[in-house]
Amino acid sequence: MHGRAAIDVKGLKKDYGEVKALAGLDLVVESDQVFGLLGPNGAGKTTLISILTGLQKATAGECKVLGNPISERLASVKSRVGVCPQSGAIYQQLTGVENVVLFGRLYGLSKEESKNNANGLLARVGLESDAGRKAGTYSEGMKRRLSLVMALVHSPELTFLDEPTVGMDPQSRRAVWDIVRDQKGLGRTVVLTTHYMEEAEQLCDTVGIIDHGELIALGSPSGLISKYGKDDLEEVFIHLTGRGIREEI
């Protein structure tokens, strides 16, 4: 992965009728880092992730993930990527560990490897003692942690985390932060979306702020704070995107 962009997007567009979710977006995410994808509600973050993971097709433009054009080598990309969506694909009637092992097997891991990885990751996020319970009995915060483990069970080169710490208490949130940092330490890339600007400041090497489907700022958190003369990343974010309240689209 060294020396190659994890994500390379050029002129990416996505239209939903008259709504332009992505309006010719250009973005390069270098490998081996934590990249923060930031933006208000409806800015195009989730649409971008959906395209990069093959869940949706772009209206126009080009995108490469791990050096592979999505339009040509989607299967290869999917095997090397992990995704923790806002709404996790959890099987409620399976136990926590059964959910993780299932995903490991779907990614081609052996049963033993899947279980070993599952047990280690579940312990890291504080779910070891609850691993044998049905996932349907988990709290929302526990389900978010389980979704994270499911995304990481196959040791992906690139992981998309779409607001992974929503609904978590401070202890759980810090456990997730530690895992994100571990991924970078292992030479992997993480793309993180979050509305917690202090989270982005703590975790991200680089952040890209998008609004109305376009990239409007790119740089390190400290670099952007300095560039715009603000006290923190949240003030930069509000300065660039405005104070109006947005609705999801």
C-alpha positions in Angstrom: 0.0 0.0 0.0 2.9 2.4 0.6 3.2 5.0 -2.1 -0.3 4.5 -3.6 -3.4 6.4 -2.9 -6.1 4.3 -1.1 -8.8 6.3 -2.8 -8.6 8.4 -6.0 -11.8 10.1 -7.1 -12.1 12.4 -10.2 -15.2 14.3 -11.3 -17.6 12.1 -9.3 -21.2 12.9 -9.7 -24.4 11.3 -8.2 -27.8 12.6 -9.0 -31.1 11.6 -7.4 -33.5 13.2 -9.9 -32.9 17.0 -9.5 -30.9 16.5 -6.3 -27.1 16.5 -6.9 -25.7 14.5 -4.0 -22.2 14.7 -5.5 -21.3 17.5 -7.9 -18.1 16.6 -9.6 -16.1 15.7 -6.5 -12.3 15.3 -6.8 -10.6 13.6 -3.8 -7.4 11.7 -3.1 -6.9 9.8 0.2 -3.4 8.7 0.8 -2.8 5.2 2.3 -1.7 4.4 5.9 -3.6 7.2 7.6 -6.9 8.1 9.3 -8.8 10.4 7.0 -11.8 12.4 8.3 -14.6 12.9 5.8 -16.6 15.7 7.3 -19.7 17.7 6.3 -23.2 18.8 7.3 -26.2 16.5 6.9 -26.9 16.0 3.3 -23.4 17.0 2.1 -22.8 13.7 0.3 -20.7 11.8 2.7 -22.8 8.6 2.9 -23.4 8.7 -0.9 -19.7 8.9 -1.5 -19.0 5.9 0.8 -21.8 4.0 -0.9 -20.2 4.5 -4.3 -16.7 3.6 -3.1 -18.0 0.4 -1.6 -20.0 -0.6 -4.6 -23.5 -0.2 -3.0 -24.4 2.5 -5.5 -23.3 3.5 -9.0 -22.1 7.0 -9.8 -23.9 9.1 -12.4 -20.5 10.2 -13.8 -16.8 10.3 -12.9 -14.0 7.9 -12.0 -13.0 6.3 -8.8 -10.3 3.9 -7.8 -10.1 2.1 -4.5 -6.8 0.4 -3.5 -5.6 1.0 -7.1 -8.6 -0.7 -8.6 -11.3 1.0 -10.7 -14.6 0.3 -8.9 -16.4 -0.2 -12.2 -14.0 -3.0 -13.3 -12.8 -4.8 -10.2 -15.5 -4.5 -7.6 -15.1 -8.0 -6.2 -11.4 -7.5 -5.6 -12.1 -4.2 -3.8 -14.8 -5.6 -1.6 -12.5 -8.4 -0.3 -10.0 -5.9 0.9 -12.3 -3.3 2.4 -14.3 -3.1 5.7 -17.5 -1.1 6.2 -19.2 0.0 9.4 -22.4 1.7 8.2 -24.6 4.0 10.2 -27.2 1.2 10.4 -25.3 -2.0 11.0 -26.2 -5.3 9.2 -26.6 -7.3 12.4 -28.5 -10.5 12.6 -30.6 -10.1 15.7 -31.1 -13.8 16.4 -27.4 -14.6 16.2 -25.1 -14.0 19.1 -22.5 -11.3 19.0 -19.7 -13.8 18.2 -21.8 -15.7 15.7 -22.4 -12.4 13.8 -18.7 -11.7 13.6 -17.7 -15.3 12.7 -20.3 -15.2 9.9 -18.8 -12.1 8.4 -15.3 -13.5 8.7 -16.4 -16.6 6.8 -18.1 -14.5 4.1 -14.8 -12.7 3.6 -13.1 -16.1 3.1 -11.5 -16.7 6.5 -11.4 -20.2 8.0 -13.8 -20.9 10.9 -10.9 -21.0 13.4 -9.4 -17.7 12.1 -12.8 -16.0 12.1 -13.4 -17.1 15.7 -9.9 -16.1 16.9 -10.2 -12.7 15.3 -13.7 -12.3 16.6 -12.8 -13.1 20.2 -9.8 -10.7 20.2 -11.8 -7.8 18.7 -14.8 -8.3 20.9 -12.6 -8.1 24.0 -11.1 -4.9 22.7 -14.5 -3.2 22.6 -15.7 -4.6 25.9 -18.1 -7.2 24.5 -16.2 -10.3 25.6 -18.7 -11.1 28.4 -21.7 -10.5 26.1 -20.4 -12.3 23.1 -22.7 -15.3 23.7 -25.9 -13.2 24.0 -28.2 -12.7 21.0 -27.4 -9.4 19.3 -31.0 -8.4 19.4 -30.7 -7.9 23.2 -27.8 -5.5 22.8 -28.1 -1.8 23.5 -27.6 0.6 20.6 -24.1 1.4 21.8 -23.3 -2.3 22.0 -24.6 -2.8 18.5 -22.4 0.0 17.2 -19.3 -1.7 18.7 -20.4 -5.0 17.3 -20.7 -3.5 13.8 -17.2 -2.1 14.1 -15.8 -5.6 15.0 -17.7 -7.1 12.0 -16.1 -4.5 9.7 -12.6 -5.4 11.0 -12.7 -9.2 11.4 -10.9 -9.8 8.0 -8.1 -7.3 8.7 -9.1 -5.0 5.8 -6.5 -2.7 4.1 -9.1 0.1 4.0 -12.0 0.6 6.4 -15.0 3.0 6.2 -16.4 4.0 9.5 -19.6 6.0 9.1 -20.2 7.8 12.5 -19.0 4.7 14.5 -19.3 6.3 18.0 -22.8 7.6 17.8 -24.7 6.6 21.0 -21.6 5.5 22.9 -20.6 6.4 26.4 -17.1 8.0 26.8 -15.4 4.7 27.8 -16.7 2.8 24.7 -15.9 5.8 22.5 -12.2 5.8 23.7 -12.0 2.0 23.0 -13.1 2.7 19.4 -10.5 5.5 19.2 -7.8 3.0 20.3 -8.9 0.5 17.6 -8.8 3.2 14.9 -5.3 4.2 16.0 -4.3 0.5 15.9 -5.4 0.2 12.3 -3.1 3.1 11.3 -0.3 1.5 13.3 -0.7 -1.7 11.3 -0.3 0.2 8.0 -4.0 0.3 7.2 -6.2 3.2 6.1 -9.4 4.4 7.8 -11.9 6.8 6.4 -14.0 8.2 9.3 -17.1 10.3 9.1 -18.2 12.0 12.3 -20.1 15.0 13.6 -17.8 15.1 16.6 -15.2 17.6 15.6 -13.0 16.8 18.7 -13.0 13.2 17.5 -11.7 14.3 14.1 -9.0 16.4 15.8 -7.9 13.5 18.0 -7.8 10.8 15.4 -7.4 12.2 11.9 -4.2 12.9 10.0 -6.1 14.6 7.3 -9.7 15.9 7.0 -11.7 16.7 4.0 -14.8 18.9 4.4 -17.5 18.5 1.8 -20.6 20.5 1.3 -23.3 20.3 -1.5 -21.4 17.4 -3.0 -18.1 19.3 -3.4 -14.8 19.3 -1.5 -14.4 22.7 0.1 -11.4 22.2 2.4 -8.6 19.6 2.8 -5.7 19.5 5.2 -4.6 18.4 8.7 -6.8 19.5 11.5 -4.1 21.8 12.9 -3.3 23.1 9.4 -7.0 24.1 8.8 -7.3 25.7 12.2 -4.2 27.8 11.5 -5.3 28.6 7.9 -8.7 30.0 8.9 -7.5 31.5 12.2 -10.0 29.6 14.4 -9.7 28.1 17.9 -10.7 24.6 16.9 -11.9 22.4 14.0 -15.6 22.9 14.9 -15.2 26.7 14.4 -13.5 26.0 11.0 -16.4 23.7 10.1 -19.0 26.3 10.9 -17.1 29.0 9.2 -17.0 27.0 6.0 -20.4 25.4 6.0 -22.5 28.1 7.8 -24.7 28.0 10.9 -27.9 26.9 9.3 -29.4 23.6 10.5 -29.5 20.9 7.8 -31.8 18.0 7.4 -30.8 14.6 6.1 -31.6 13.8 2.5 
